[in-house]
């Protein structure tokens, strides 16, 4: 699912936000990020640092994440963004964290970003890694009984930003 057909309810968003701050979720995502780094290091893909991967619409792809993963990433981001910025980014099909052609959250980026490289010479390992990471996140949702929704990154960032704008998220996202 890329975009839900019904708006996300505050209860669901808050449950993702709270769970993303708990040790079992943090530890699981950190282990998955380390695994992705190990796999990428083995394959040694070339990162062109072009920012194309962050311009989803222009580059012809989507970054799919779960609500829990979006909350995990955004809880760790130091650069805060406004609702207007997230809405504009979603409409333009770019990541709101693309700043001056570079990823401003590279160290805290989503798992899908860790499995995607513009260098396509390495074979199917990127798709295999992305699928295994997503399956692990799905299992995390199931194991911890956390509501599962997989959607476009830009949609979920905007939804979390809007929830924060309503004062829903403890410790917040916005400046």
Protein Blocks (a to p, Z undefined) as FASTA:
>chain_A
ZZdfbdcdfklmmmmmmmmmpmklmmmmmmmmmmmmmmmmmnopacehlommmmmmlnop
acdddfklmmmmmmmpmbdcdfklmmmmmmnopafklgghiafklmmgcfklmmgcfblk
nojmlmmmmmmmmmmmmmmmmmnopacddddfklmmmmmmmmmmnomaghijbZZ
